[in-house]
Amino acid sequence: MEFVRAFDKLDVVIKLLLTIFFDPIVGGIYRLAKGRILAGLLWLFTGFFCIGWIIDIITVAQHNKYTVFV
């Protein structure tokens, strides 16, 4: 849970850069830490076929947070 709290405290620009360049890793770990095992593994192993990457970029830019699917 410390990863989630630390990530949530980051500035929006840093979050956006991490999302653009490392979303399958950061997004997967974030979702796993939130307890969303299926979504976390989906992000880690597939990158959610770039659809999740685009969704994460949009939600971080607009709402300063990740959405948690599944």
Secondary structure, 3 states (H helix, E strand, C coil): CHHHHHHHHCCHHHHHHHHHHHHHHHHHHHHHHCCCHHHHHHHHHHHHHHHHHHHHHHHHHHHCCCCCCC
